[in-house]
Amino acid sequence: MNIDQLNHYKQKLAFETDSWDVYEALNRNEPVVVVDGRSAEAYAREHIPGAINLPHREISAETTEALDKARLYVCYCGGSYRAHILL
């Protein structure tokens, strides 16, 4: 692996996590907010306990304005996770 590849993955991992890391963080009661980016219907059928619903097509500056910018938000949609710190 060359330095450019290594830097690429270091940058990617700074903003992404996997389901095991999220599971562990929730079990340690870390201040993580899980955001379910699927439709309201999919969220109603099943979601991670404690997750909030914010369909990805509705995410904007206006819909995230009231969120605590100091918290870590882990967003998932259709089985994938993306961790974002909202500033």
C-alpha positions, 0 to 999 in steps of 0.5 A: 500500500502506498502513502496515497492509499493509506491517506485515502483510507485514514480520511475515510475512516475519520468519518465512517464506522461500522455496525459493530463499533456503533453497537459497542458505543451504544452499549457503553452509553456513549453520547451517540445519536443514531439517525435512521435515514430510511423512509418513515414507513421503513422506520415504523416497521423496524429500527434501532432502539432509540434511533431518530428518523430523518429520511435522507432525502429530507436532510438539509440545513433546515431539518438539522438546525435543532440538532445538538451540534456537539453530538456525534450522529451515526446515520444509517440507511439500508444497512450502511452506516456513516458517522458525521459530526454536525458542526 
